[in-house]
Amino acid sequence: MEKKKYNYHGHKVTLKKSEYSNNGTLALLITYENGEDEVLTVNLNHPLQSDSMAFLDTNNNPQVEKFIRQNHLGLPMYVTQQSGFCKYPLYTIF
């Protein structure tokens, strides 16, 4: 079965759920047609992170929230976590 394709910054991509090796929480990746992966989440070792909730990497991917919402891939939890100068929003990912 072929994976569903999405448009991300004008590129066709597929999504893949993975996990961070140090805590088993959700890592969301996109794969471009050329095979290159990009991680859309950040691992902040926060107690709310789980296998279905992750902080979106809005620092390196400013449009990631819009992408998640437009494609009905997740819902905001209205919680943010600061790391350095950035605040990352927590989302439940479907």
DSSP file (Angstrom, degrees, kcal/mol; ACC not computed):
  #  RESIDUE AA STRUCTURE BP1 BP2  ACC     N-H-->O    O-->H-N    N-H-->O    O-->H-N    TCO  KAPPA ALPHA  PHI   PSI    X-CA   Y-CA   Z-CA
    1    1 A M              0   0    0      0, 0.0     2,-0.3     0, 0.0     0, 0.0   0.000 360.0 360.0 360.0 135.5    0.0    0.0    0.0
    2    2 A E        -     0   0    0      1,-0.1     2,-0.1     3,-0.0     3,-0.1  -0.588 360.0-116.1 -81.2 138.9    1.3    3.4   -0.9
    3    3 A K        -     0   0    0     -2,-0.3     2,-0.1     1,-0.1    -1,-0.1  -0.400  36.5 -96.6 -71.3 149.7    1.7    6.0    1.8
    4    4 A K        -     0   0    0     11,-0.1    11,-0.5    -2,-0.1     2,-0.4  -0.441  40.0-140.1 -66.8 137.9   -0.4    9.1    1.7
    5    5 A K        -     0   0    0     -2,-0.1     2,-0.3     9,-0.1     9,-0.2  -0.817  17.6-169.9-105.1 143.2    1.4   12.1    0.2
    6    6 A Y  E     -A   13   0A   0      7,-2.9     7,-2.8    -2,-0.4     2,-0.6  -0.842  25.3-117.2-124.1 160.5    1.2   15.7    1.4
    7    7 A N  E     +A   12   0A   0     -2,-0.3     2,-0.4     5,-0.2     5,-0.2  -0.907  35.3 172.9-100.3 120.5    2.4   19.0    0.1
    8    8 A Y  E >  S-A   11   0A   0      3,-2.9     3,-1.3    -2,-0.6    -2,-0.0  -0.950  72.6 -22.8-132.3 111.7    4.9   20.6    2.3
    9    9 A H  T 3  S-     0   0    0     -2,-0.4     3,-0.1     1,-0.3    -1,-0.1   0.853 127.4 -51.1  55.9  37.7    6.7   23.8    1.1
   10   10 A G  T 3  S+     0   0    0      1,-0.3     2,-0.4     0, 0.0    -1,-0.3   0.566 118.2 110.1  79.9   8.6    5.9   22.8   -2.5
   11   11 A H  E <  S-A    8   0A   0     -3,-1.3    -3,-2.9    21,-0.0     2,-0.5  -0.891  71.4-119.7-116.2 146.8    7.3   19.3   -2.1
   12   12 A K  E     +A    7   0A   0     -2,-0.4    21,-0.9    -5,-0.2     2,-0.3  -0.745  45.4 170.2 -81.6 127.0    5.6   16.0   -2.0
   13   13 A V  E     -AB   6  32A   0     -7,-2.8    -7,-2.9    -2,-0.5     2,-0.3  -0.910  27.4-145.5-135.3 160.4    6.3   14.3    1.3
   14   14 A T  E     - B   0  31A   0     17,-1.8    17,-2.7    -2,-0.3     2,-0.3  -0.886  22.6-126.2-119.5 158.8    5.1   11.3    3.4
   15   15 A L  E     - B   0  30A   0    -11,-0.5     2,-0.4    -2,-0.3    15,-0.2  -0.774  21.2-173.6-106.2 150.1    4.9   11.2    7.1
   16   16 A K  E     - B   0  29A   0     13,-2.5    13,-2.9    -2,-0.3     2,-0.5  -0.987  16.3-143.1-143.1 131.5    6.4    8.7    9.5
   17   17 A K  E     + B   0  28A   0     -2,-0.4     2,-0.2    11,-0.2    11,-0.2  -0.804  33.7 155.6 -91.3 135.1    6.0    8.3   13.2
   18   18 A S  E     - B   0  27A   0      9,-3.1     9,-2.3    -2,-0.5     2,-0.3  -0.670  31.9-117.1-136.9-167.5    9.1    7.2   15.1
   19   19 A E  E     - B   0  26A   0      7,-0.3     2,-0.3    -2,-0.2     7,-0.2  -0.990  21.6-108.4-141.6 152.1   10.3    7.6   18.6
   20   20 A Y    >>  -     0   0    0      5,-2.5     4,-2.7    -2,-0.3     3,-0.8  -0.624  28.3-137.4 -76.7 134.4   13.2    9.2   20.4
   21   21 A S  T 34 S+     0   0    0     -2,-0.3    -1,-0.1     1,-0.2     0, 0.0   0.767  96.4  55.6 -68.3 -26.7   15.6    6.6   21.6
   22   22 A N  T 34 S+     0   0    0      1,-0.1    -1,-0.2     3,-0.1    -2,-0.0   0.721 130.1   6.0 -83.1 -18.5   16.2    8.1   25.1
   23   23 A N  T <4 S-     0   0    0     -3,-0.8    -2,-0.2     2,-0.1    -1,-0.1   0.434  89.1-120.9-143.8  -0.7   12.6    8.2   26.2
   24   24 A G     <  +     0   0    0     -4,-2.7    -3,-0.1     1,-0.2     3,-0.1   0.595  61.2 144.4  72.0  11.0   10.4    6.4   23.6
   25   25 A T        -     0   0    0     -5,-0.2    -5,-2.5     1,-0.1    26,-0.3  -0.378  58.5 -72.2 -82.8 165.1    8.2    9.5   23.0
   26   26 A L  E     -B   19   0A   0     24,-3.3     2,-0.4    27,-0.4    -7,-0.3  -0.262  42.0-175.6 -62.4 131.0    6.8   10.5   19.6
   27   27 A A  E     -B   18   0A   0     -9,-2.3    -9,-3.1    24,-0.1     2,-0.5  -0.999  12.5-155.0-121.6 125.6    9.1   11.8   16.9
   28   28 A L  E     -B   17   0A   0     -2,-0.4    12,-3.4   -11,-0.2    13,-0.6  -0.900  15.9-177.4-106.6 124.9    7.3   12.9   13.7
   29   29 A L  E     -BC  16  39A   0    -13,-2.9   -13,-2.5    -2,-0.5     2,-0.4  -0.883  17.4-150.1-120.3 149.9    9.3   12.9   10.5
   30   30 A I  E     -BC  15  38A   0      8,-2.7     8,-2.2    -2,-0.3     2,-0.5  -0.926  11.4-151.5-112.0 147.3    8.6   13.9    6.9
   31   31 A T  E     -BC  14  37A   0    -17,-2.7   -17,-1.8    -2,-0.4     6,-0.2  -0.978   9.7-144.9-120.0 123.0   10.3   12.1    4.0
   32   32 A Y  E >   -B   13   0A   0      4,-2.9     3,-2.3    -2,-0.5   -19,-0.2  -0.351  32.6-102.2 -77.8 164.4   10.8   14.0    0.8
   33   33 A E  T 3  S+     0   0    0    -21,-0.9    -1,-0.1     1,-0.3   -20,-0.1   0.769 122.5  60.8 -60.3 -25.8   10.6   12.3   -2.6
   34   34 A N  T 3  S-     0   0    0      2,-0.1    -1,-0.3     1,-0.0     3,-0.1   0.434 121.9-106.8 -81.8   2.9   14.4   12.2   -2.7
   35   35 A G  S <  S+     0   0    0     -3,-2.3     2,-0.3     1,-0.3    -2,-0.1   0.364  73.5 140.6  92.2  -5.4   14.5   10.1    0.4
   36   36 A E        -     0   0    0     -5,-0.1    -4,-2.9     1,-0.0    -1,-0.3  -0.545  40.0-146.4 -75.6 134.2   15.7   12.9    2.8
   37   37 A D  E     -C   31   0A   0     -2,-0.3     2,-0.4    -6,-0.2    -6,-0.2  -0.726  13.0-170.3-100.2 150.4   14.1   12.9    6.2
   38   38 A E  E     -C   30   0A   0     -8,-2.2    -8,-2.7    -2,-0.3     2,-0.4  -0.992  20.5-131.8-138.3 132.7   13.3   16.0    8.3
   39   39 A V  E     -C   29   0A   0     -2,-0.4   -10,-0.2   -10,-0.2    -8,-0.0  -0.713  15.1-170.8 -86.8 130.2   12.1   15.8   12.0
   40   40 A L        +     0   0    0    -12,-3.4    17,-2.8    -2,-0.4     2,-0.3   0.420  65.2  60.5 -98.8  -1.1    9.1   18.0   12.7
   41   41 A T  E     -D   56   0B   0    -13,-0.6     2,-0.4    15,-0.3    15,-0.2  -0.761  68.7-137.3-122.8 167.6    9.2   17.6   16.5
   42   42 A V  E     -D   55   0B   0     13,-2.4     2,-0.8    -2,-0.3    13,-0.7  -0.960  15.4-131.9-124.8 147.3   11.6   18.4   19.3
   43   43 A N        +     0   0    0     -2,-0.4   -16,-0.0     1,-0.1    11,-0.0  -0.856  34.1 161.7-100.4 104.8   12.5   16.2   22.3
   44   44 A L        -     0   0    0     -2,-0.8    -1,-0.1     2,-0.1    38,-0.0   0.345  49.8-124.4-104.7   4.6   12.3   18.3   25.4
   45   45 A N        +     0   0    0      1,-0.2    -2,-0.1     2,-0.0     0, 0.0   0.883  54.5 161.3  51.1  42.0   12.0   15.4   27.9
   46   46 A H    >   -     0   0    0      1,-0.1     3,-1.5     4,-0.0    -1,-0.2  -0.704  50.3-123.6 -92.2 143.9    8.8   16.9   29.2
   47   47 A P  T 3  S+     0   0    0      0, 0.0    -1,-0.1     0, 0.0    -2,-0.0   0.722 109.3  59.7 -62.2 -20.7    6.4   14.8   31.2
   48   48 A L  T 3  S+     0   0    0      2,-0.1     5,-0.1     0, 0.0     2,-0.1   0.672  80.8 102.4 -81.9 -16.3    3.5   15.5   28.8
   49   49 A Q    <   +     0   0    0     -3,-1.5     2,-0.2     3,-0.1     5,-0.2  -0.411  48.7 149.1 -63.8 142.8    5.4   14.0   25.8
   50   50 A S        -     0   0    0      3,-2.2   -24,-3.3   -24,-0.1    -2,-0.1  -0.767  64.4 -70.7-152.8-163.3    4.1   10.6   25.0
   51   51 A D  S    S+     0   0    0    -26,-0.3   -24,-0.1    -2,-0.2     3,-0.1   0.502 134.2  29.5 -81.1  -2.6    3.6    8.2   22.1
   52   52 A S  S    S+     0   0    0      1,-0.2    41,-3.1   -26,-0.1     2,-0.4   0.425 112.7  65.9-131.8  -5.1    0.8   10.5   20.8
   53   53 A M  E     + E   0  92B   0     39,-0.2    -3,-2.2    -5,-0.1   -27,-0.4  -0.977  56.9 162.7-124.8 134.6    1.8   14.0   22.0
   54   54 A A  E     - E   0  91B   0     37,-2.4    37,-2.7    -2,-0.4     2,-0.5  -0.983  39.5-111.8-146.9 154.8    4.9   15.9   20.8
   55   55 A F  E     -DE  42  90B   0    -13,-0.7   -13,-2.4    -2,-0.3     2,-0.2  -0.783  37.8-128.9 -87.3 127.6    6.3   19.4   20.8
   56   56 A L  E     -D   41   0B   0     33,-2.6     2,-1.9    -2,-0.5   -15,-0.3  -0.558  14.7-122.5 -79.7 140.3    6.4   20.8   17.2
   57   57 A D     >  +     0   0    0    -17,-2.8     4,-1.6    -2,-0.2     7,-0.2  -0.555  44.9 159.7 -83.9  77.7    9.7   22.3   16.0
   58   58 A T  T  4  +     0   0    0     -2,-1.9    -1,-0.2     1,-0.2    30,-0.1   0.588  66.8  66.4 -76.4 -10.0    8.4   25.7   15.2
   59   59 A N  T  4 S+     0   0    0     -3,-0.2    -1,-0.2     2,-0.1    -2,-0.1   0.949 116.0  23.2 -73.7 -50.5   12.0   27.1   15.4
   60   60 A N  T  4 S+     0   0    0      1,-0.2    -2,-0.2    -3,-0.1    -1,-0.1   0.650 136.1  37.3 -89.2 -17.2   13.3   25.2   12.4
   61   61 A N    ><  +     0   0    0     -4,-1.6     3,-2.3     1,-0.1     4,-0.3  -0.652  65.1 176.0-134.3  75.5    9.9   24.7   10.7
   62   62 A P  T 3  S+     0   0    0      0, 0.0     3,-0.3     0, 0.0     4,-0.2   0.734  81.8  49.4 -57.4 -23.9    7.8   27.9   11.3
   63   63 A Q  T 3> S+     0   0    0      1,-0.2     4,-2.2     2,-0.1     5,-0.2   0.333  79.0 102.1 -96.4   7.4    4.9   26.6    9.2
   64   64 A V  H <> S+     0   0    0     -3,-2.3     4,-2.5     1,-0.2     5,-0.2   0.864  78.7  52.9 -64.5 -36.7    4.7   23.2   10.8
   65   65 A E  H  > S+     0   0    0     -3,-0.3     4,-2.6    -4,-0.3    -1,-0.2   0.935 110.3  47.9 -62.7 -44.7    1.6   24.1   12.9
   66   66 A K  H  > S+     0   0    0     -4,-0.2     4,-2.9     1,-0.2     5,-0.2   0.910 111.9  50.5 -60.6 -43.3   -0.3   25.3    9.8
   67   67 A F  H  X S+     0   0    0     -4,-2.2     4,-1.7     2,-0.2    -2,-0.2   0.927 111.5  47.4 -60.6 -47.1    0.7   22.1    8.0
   68   68 A I  H  <>S+     0   0    0     -4,-2.5     5,-2.7     1,-0.2     6,-0.7   0.923 116.8  43.2 -61.8 -46.0   -0.5   19.8   10.9
   69   69 A R  H ><5S+     0   0    0     -4,-2.6     3,-1.5     1,-0.2    -2,-0.2   0.931 112.2  51.2 -68.4 -46.2   -3.8   21.7   11.2
   70   70 A Q  H 3<5S+     0   0    0     -4,-2.9    -1,-0.2     1,-0.3    -2,-0.2   0.822 114.7  43.8 -62.5 -31.2   -4.6   22.0    7.5
   71   71 A N  T 3<5S-     0   0    0     -4,-1.7    -1,-0.3    -5,-0.2    -2,-0.2   0.309 109.2-122.3 -97.8   8.8   -4.0   18.3    7.0
   72   72 A H  T < 5 +     0   0    0     -3,-1.5    -3,-0.2    -4,-0.1    -4,-0.1   0.892  68.3 136.5  53.6  45.2   -6.0   17.3   10.1
   73   73 A L      < -     0   0    0     -5,-2.7    21,-2.9     1,-0.2     2,-0.3   0.563  67.1 -12.6 -97.7 -11.8   -3.0   15.5   11.5
   74   74 A G  E     -F   93   0B   0     -6,-0.7    19,-0.2    19,-0.3    -1,-0.2  -0.988  58.1-117.3-174.1 173.7   -3.2   16.7   15.1
   75   75 A L  E     -F   92   0B   0     17,-2.1    17,-2.8    -2,-0.3     2,-0.1  -0.976  31.7-112.0-129.1 141.6   -4.7   19.1   17.6
   76   76 A P  E     -F   91   0B   0      0, 0.0    15,-0.2     0, 0.0    -2,-0.0  -0.463  13.5-158.6 -70.8 143.7   -3.1   21.7   19.8
   77   77 A M  E     -     0   0B   0     13,-2.7    14,-0.1     2,-0.2     3,-0.1   0.412  36.4-123.8 -98.7  -1.9   -3.0   21.1   23.5
   78   78 A Y  E    S+     0   0B   0     12,-0.5     2,-0.4     1,-0.2    13,-0.1   0.848  73.9 119.1  58.6  38.1   -2.5   24.8   24.3
   79   79 A V  E     -     0   0B   0     11,-0.4    11,-2.8     2,-0.0     2,-0.3  -0.993  42.6-170.2-127.3 136.3    0.7   24.0   26.2
   80   80 A T  E     -F   89   0B   0     -2,-0.4     2,-0.4     9,-0.2     7,-0.0  -0.915   8.6-155.7-124.2 156.6    4.1   25.4   25.3
   81   81 A Q  E     -F   88   0B   0      7,-2.0     7,-2.6    -2,-0.3     2,-0.3  -0.997  14.6-138.4-131.3 128.8    7.5   24.6   26.6
   82   82 A Q  E     +F   87   0B   0     -2,-0.4     2,-0.3     5,-0.2     5,-0.2  -0.677  22.6 173.0 -88.6 139.1   10.4   27.0   26.4
   83   83 A S  E >   -F   86   0B   0      3,-2.8     3,-1.9    -2,-0.3     2,-0.3  -0.927  67.3 -38.8-142.2 116.9   13.9   25.9   25.4
   84   84 A G  T 3  S-     0   0    0     -2,-0.3    -2,-0.0     1,-0.3     0, 0.0  -0.516 125.2 -24.8  65.0-129.0   16.5   28.6   24.9
   85   85 A F  T 3  S+     0   0    0     -2,-0.3     2,-0.3    -3,-0.1    -1,-0.3   0.369 122.7  87.5 -95.1   3.8   14.8   31.5   23.1
   86   86 A C  E <   - F   0  83B   0     -3,-1.9    -3,-2.8     2,-0.0     2,-0.5  -0.796  59.9-152.0-111.8 146.7   12.0   29.3   21.6
   87   87 A K  E     - F   0  82B   0     -2,-0.3    -5,-0.2    -5,-0.2   -29,-0.1  -0.971  16.1-156.7-112.7 129.6    8.6   28.2   22.8
   88   88 A Y  E     - F   0  81B   0     -7,-2.6    -7,-2.0    -2,-0.5     2,-0.2  -0.907  11.0-132.6-111.2 130.3    7.4   25.0   21.3
   89   89 A P  E     - F   0  80B   0      0, 0.0   -33,-2.6     0, 0.0     2,-0.4  -0.578  16.6-129.9 -82.8 142.0    3.7   24.1   21.1
   90   90 A L  E     -E   55   0B   0    -11,-2.8   -13,-2.7    -2,-0.2   -12,-0.5  -0.764  29.6-176.7 -90.8 133.3    2.5   20.6   22.3
   91   91 A Y  E     -EF  54  76B   0    -37,-2.7   -37,-2.4    -2,-0.4     2,-0.6  -0.963  29.1-130.8-128.9 145.4    0.2   18.7   19.8
   92   92 A T  E     -EF  53  75B   0    -17,-2.8   -17,-2.1    -2,-0.4     2,-0.5  -0.867  31.6-151.0 -86.4 126.8   -1.7   15.5   19.9
   93   93 A I  E       F   0  74B   0    -41,-3.1   -19,-0.3    -2,-0.6   -20,-0.1  -0.880 360.0 360.0-106.3 130.8   -0.8   13.7   16.7
   94   94 A F              0   0    0    -21,-2.9   -20,-0.1    -2,-0.5    -1,-0.1   0.443 360.0 360.0 -81.8 360.0   -3.3   11.3   15.1
